[in-house]
Structures are given as C-alpha cells and as structure tokens.
C-alpha cells in the first residue's frame, strides 16, 4: 500500500493534495483496492461549493457504488476528464493521474482535522 506524505487523508478514504489555494482530491490506494475495478466516476457538483464531509459524487466499481466525501469545504472547479475514457486510472495511479476533482479550498483550517500518512496507515 502506498501512503504519500505530501497529502492528507479522511477516515472515508479520500485524499487531498493542496497546491496554493487549490487542491486535488481522489480516493486512496486502499480504497481503490477494496473497490476493485473502477468503471465510472460521477461528479455532478462541478461549479458547486460542497461542505467538508458532504458527498460530491460517486465511484462505481464492477460490484458496488461508493459515495465520494469532500475532505474540506471547497468549490468543485474541475473533474478529471481523463477518467471519462479511462476510469481505471484511479486503480492504476490513485495519487497521480487518477485524481478525481480539483477544488478551490474555502477554509484551509479544516485541513488540520485530516490525518497525515502515518495516522491514516495506522487507522487501517
């Protein structure tokens, strides 16, 4: 399992990597391995502001559908359009090409409530 140090983690297995006032959000290596083969990502919230912990979309695997929860309050700026044609990027590269959304972070202080890599790994 991969637990990069440059990101923060939620207990629901989402990750967030902050770059200035924006951030990339996806699901963790653990989450993608538990879900299995991912076949579709649905994010109907592009352009909307979504609160910390609220559902911003869903990920569909061969045998299940799972909600995606927002790590911090933010405006959904972009969906990773590469996932339309290649949702398996989430399985193959969850922290890189498999990012799901890019957001404008509304309250950076909320990041303090998320886990670092060591805490996330210990929670599993």
Contact map, one row per residue, 1 for C-alpha under 8 A:
1110000000000000000000000000110000000000000000000000000000000000000000000000000000000000000000000000000000000000000000000000
1111000000000000000000000000100000000000000000000000000000000000000000000000000000000000000000000000000000000000000000000000
1111100000000000000000000000100000000000000000000000000000000000000000000000000000000000000000000000000000000000000011001000
0111111000000000000000000000000000000000000000000000000000000000000000000000000000000000000000000000000000000000000010000000
0011111100000000000000000000000000000000000000000000000000000000000000000000000000000000000000000000000000000000000110000000
0001111100000000100000000000000000000000000000000000000000000000000000000000000000000000000000000000000000000000000000000000
0001111110000011110000000000000000000000000000000000000000000000000000000000000000000000000000000000000000000000000110000000
0000111111000011100000000000000000000000000000000000000000000000000000000000000000000000000000000000000000000010011110000000
0000001111101111000000000001000000000000000000000000000000000000000000100000000000000000000000000000000000000000011110010000
0000000111111110000000000000000000000000000000000000000000000000000000100000000000000000000000000000000000000000011000010000
0000000011111100000000000000000000000000000000000000000000000000000000000000000000000000000000000000000000000000001000010010
0000000001111100000000000000000000000000000000000000000000000000000010000000000000000000000000000000000000000000000000000000
0000000011111110000000000011011000000000000000000000000000000000000000000000000000000000000000000000000000000000000000000000
0000000011111111000000001111001000000000000000000000000000000000000111100000000000000000000000000000000000000000000000000000
0000001111001111100000001111000000000000000000000000000000000000000000100000000000000000000000000000000000000000000000000000
0000001110000111110000111100000000000000000000000000000000000000000000100000000000000000000000000000000000000000000000000000
0000011100000011111000111000000000000000000000000000000000000000000000000000000000000000000000000000000000000000000000000000
0000001000000001111111110000000000000000000000000000000000000000000000000000000000000000000000000000000000000000000000000000
0000000000000000111111110000000000000000000000000000000000000000000000000000000000000000000000000000000000000000000000000000
0000000000000000011111100000000000000000000000000000000000000000000000000000000000000000000000000000000000000000000000000000
0000000000000000011111100000000000000000000000000000000000000000000000000000000000000000000000000000000110000000000000000000
0000000000000000011111110000000000000000000000000000000000000000000000000000000000000000000000000000011110000000000000000000
0000000000000001111111111000000000000000000000000000000000000000000000000000000000000000000000000000011110000000000000000000
0000000000000001111001111100000000000000000000000000000000000000000000000000000000000000000000000011111000000000000000000000
0000000000000111100000111110000000000000000000000000000000000000000000100000000000000000000000000011111000000000000000000000
0000000000000111000000011111000000000000000000000000000000000000000000000000000000000000010001100111100000000000000000000000
0000000000001110000000001111101100000000000000000000000000000000000000000000000000000000010001100011000000000000000000000000
0000000010001110000000000111111100000000000000000000000000000000000000000000000000000000000001100000000000000000000000000000
1110000000000000000000000011111110000000000000000000000000000000000000000000000000000000001001100000000000000000000000000000
1000000000001000000000000001111111000000000000000000000000000000000000000000000000000000000000000000000000000000000000000000
0000000000001100000000000011111111100000000000000000000000000000000000000000000000000000000000000000000000000000000000000000
0000000000000000000000000011111111111100000000000000000000000000000000000000000000000000011001000000000000000000000000000000
0000000000000000000000000000111111110000000000000000000000000000000000000000000000000000001000000000000000000000000000000000
0000000000000000000000000000011111110000000000000000000000000000000000000000000000000000000000000000000000000000000000000000
0000000000000000000000000000001111111100000000000000000000001011000000000000000000000000000000000000000000000000000000000000
0000000000000000000000000000000111111100000000000000000000001100000000000000000000000000001000000000000000000000000000000000
0000000000000000000000000000000100111110000000000000000000001100000000000000000000000001001000000000000000000000000000000000
0000000000000000000000000000000100111111100000000000000000111100000000000000000000000011011000000000000000000000000000000000
0000000000000000000000000000000000001111100000000000000000111100000000000000000000000011000000000000000000000000000000000000
0000000000000000000000000000000000000111110000000000000000111000000000000000000000110010000000000000000000000000000000000000
0000000000000000000000000000000000000111111000000000000011110000000000000000000000110010000000000001000000000000000000000000
0000000000000000000000000000000000000001111100000000000011110000000000000000000000000000000000000000000000000000000000000000
0000000000000000000000000000000000000000111111000000000111000000000000000000001000000000000000000000000000000000000000000000
0000000000000000000000000000000000000000011111000000000110000000000000000000000000000000000000000000000000000000000000000000
0000000000000000000000000000000000000000001111111100000110000000000000000001000000000000000000000000000000000000000000000000
0000000000000000000000000000000000000000001111110000000000000000000000000011111000000000000000000000000000000000000000000000
0000000000000000000000000000000000000000000011111000000000000000000000000011110000000000000000000000000000000000000000000000
0000000000000000000000000000000000000000000011111100000000000000000000000011000000000000000000000000000000000000000000000000
0000000000000000000000000000000000000000000010111110000000000000000000001111000000000000000000000000000000000000000000000000
0000000000000000000000000000000000000000000010011111011100000000000001001111000000000000000000000000000000000000000000000000
0000000000000000000000000000000000000000000000001111110000000000000001011100000000000000000000000000000000000000000000000000
0000000000000000000000000000000000000000000000000111110000000000000011111100000000000000000000000000000000000100000000000000
0000000000000000000000000000000000000000000000000011111000000000000011110000000000000000000000000000000000000000000000000000
0000000000000000000000000000000000000000000000000111111100000000000011000000000000000000000000000000000000000000000000000000
0000000000000000000000000000000000000000000000000100111111000000001111000000000000000000000000000000000000000000000000000000
0000000000000000000000000000000000000000001110000100011111000000001111000000000000000000000000000000000000000000000000000000
0000000000000000000000000000000000000000111110000000001111100000001110000000000000000000000000000000000000000000000000000000
0000000000000000000000000000000000000000111000000000001111110000111100000000000000000000000000000000000000000000000000000000
0000000000000000000000000000000000000111110000000000000011111000111100000000000000000000000000000000000000000000000000000000
0000000000000000000000000000000000000111110000000000000001111111110000000000000000000000000000000000000000000000000000000000
0000000000000000000000000000000000111111000000000000000000111111100000000000000000000000000000000000000000000000000000000000
0000000000000000000000000000000000011110000000000000000000011111000000000000000000000000000000000000000000000000000000000000
0000000000000000000000000000000000100000000000000000000000011111100000000000000000000000000000000000000000000000000000000000
0000000000000000000000000000000000100000000000000000000000011111110000000000000000000000000000000000000000000000000000000000
0000000000000000000000000000000000000000000000000000000001111011111000000000000000000000000000000000000000000000000000000000
0000000000000000000000000000000000000000000000000000000001110001111100000000000000000000000000000000000000000000000000000000
0000000000000000000000000000000000000000000000000000001111100000111110000000000000000000000000000000000000000000000000000000
0000000000000100000000000000000000000000000000000000001111100000011111000000000000000000000000000000000000000000000000000000
0000000000010100000000000000000000000000000000000001111110000000001111100000000000000000000000000000000000000000000000000000
0000000000000100000000000000000000000000000000000111111100000000000111111100000000000000000000000000000000000000000000000000
0000000011000111000000001000000000000000000000000001100000000000000011111000000000000000000000000000000000000010010000000000
0000000000000000000000000000000000000000000000000011100000000000000001111100000000000000000000000000000011110110000000000000
0000000000000000000000000000000000000000000000001111000000000000000001111110000000000000000000000000000011100100000000000000
0000000000000000000000000000000000000000000000001111000000000000000001011111000000000000000000000000001111100000000000000000
0000000000000000000000000000000000000000000001111100000000000000000000001111100000000000000000000000001111000000000000000000
0000000000000000000000000000000000000000000011111100000000000000000000000111111000000000000000000000111100000000000000000000
0000000000000000000000000000000000000000000001100000000000000000000000000011111000000000000000000000111100000000000000000000
0000000000000000000000000000000000000000000001100000000000000000000000000001111100000000000000000000111000000000000000000000
0000000000000000000000000000000000000000001001000000000000000000000000000001111110000000000000000001110000000000000000000000
0000000000000000000000000000000000000000000000000000000000000000000000000000011111110000000000000111110000000000000000000000
0000000000000000000000000000000000000000000000000000000000000000000000000000001111111000000000000000000000000000000000000000
0000000000000000000000000000000000000000000000000000000000000000000000000000000111111110000000000000000000000000000000000000
0000000000000000000000000000000000000001100000000000000000000000000000000000000111111111110000000101000000000000000000000000
0000000000000000000000000000000000000001100000000000000000000000000000000000000111111110000000000000000000000000000000000000
0000000000000000000000000000000000000000000000000000000000000000000000000000000011111110000000000000000000000000000000000000
0000000000000000000000000000000000000000000000000000000000000000000000000000000001111111100000000000000000000000000000000000
0000000000000000000000000000000000000111100000000000000000000000000000000000000001111111111000000100000000000000000000000000
0000000000000000000000000000000000001110000000000000000000000000000000000000000000100111111100000100000000000000000000000000
0000000000000000000000000000000000000000000000000000000000000000000000000000000000100111111111001100000000000000000000000000
0000000000000000000000000110000100000100000000000000000000000000000000000000000000100011111111101111000000000000000000000000
0000000000000000000000000000100110011100000000000000000000000000000000000000000000000011111111000100000000000000000000000000
0000000000000000000000000000000000000000000000000000000000000000000000000000000000000001111111000100000000000000000000000000
0000000000000000000000000000000000000000000000000000000000000000000000000000000000000000111111111100000000000000000000000000
0000000000000000000000000111100100000000000000000000000000000000000000000000000000000000111111111110000000000000000000000000
0000000000000000000000000111100000000000000000000000000000000000000000000000000000000000010011111110000000000000000000000000
0000000000000000000000000000000000000000000000000000000000000000000000000000000000000000000011111110000000000000000000000000
0000000000000000000000000000000000000000000000000000000000000000000000000000000000000000110011111110000000000000000000000000
0000000000000000000000000100000000000000000000000000000000000000000000000000000100100011111111111111000000000000000000000000
0000000000000000000000011110000000000000000000000000000000000000000000000000000100000000010001111111100000000000000000000000
0000000000000000000000011110000000000000100000000000000000000000000000000000001100100000010000000111110000000000000000000000
0000000000000000000000011100000000000000000000000000000000000000000000000001111100000000000000000011111000000000000000000000
0000000000000000000001111000000000000000000000000000000000000000000000000001111100000000000000000001111100000000000000000000
0000000000000000000001111000000000000000000000000000000000000000000000000111110000000000000000000000111110000000000000000000
0000000000000000000011100000000000000000000000000000000000000000000000000111100000000000000000000000011111000000000000000000
0000000000000000000011100000000000000000000000000000000000000000000000011110000000000000000000000000001111110000000000000000
0000000000000000000000000000000000000000000000000000000000000000000000011110000000000000000000000000000111110000000000000000
0000000000000000000000000000000000000000000000000000000000000000000000011100000000000000000000000000000011111100000000000000
0000000000000000000000000000000000000000000000000000000000000000000000010000000000000000000000000000000011111111000000000000
0000000000000000000000000000000000000000000000000000000000000000000000000000000000000000000000000000000000111111100000000000
0000000000000000000000000000000000000000000000000001000000000000000000011000000000000000000000000000000000111111110000000000
0000000100000000000000000000000000000000000000000000000000000000000000110000000000000000000000000000000000011111110000000000
0000000000000000000000000000000000000000000000000000000000000000000000000000000000000000000000000000000000011111111000000000
0000000000000000000000000000000000000000000000000000000000000000000000000000000000000000000000000000000000001111111000000000
0000000111000000000000000000000000000000000000000000000000000000000000100000000000000000000000000000000000000111111100000000
0000000111100000000000000000000000000000000000000000000000000000000000000000000000000000000000000000000000000001111111110000
0000101110000000000000000000000000000000000000000000000000000000000000000000000000000000000000000000000000000000011111110000
0011101110000000000000000000000000000000000000000000000000000000000000000000000000000000000000000000000000000000001111111000
0010000000000000000000000000000000000000000000000000000000000000000000000000000000000000000000000000000000000000001111111100
0000000000000000000000000000000000000000000000000000000000000000000000000000000000000000000000000000000000000000001111111110
0000000011100000000000000000000000000000000000000000000000000000000000000000000000000000000000000000000000000000001111111111
0010000000000000000000000000000000000000000000000000000000000000000000000000000000000000000000000000000000000000000011111111
0000000000000000000000000000000000000000000000000000000000000000000000000000000000000000000000000000000000000000000001111111
0000000000100000000000000000000000000000000000000000000000000000000000000000000000000000000000000000000000000000000000111111
0000000000000000000000000000000000000000000000000000000000000000000000000000000000000000000000000000000000000000000000011111
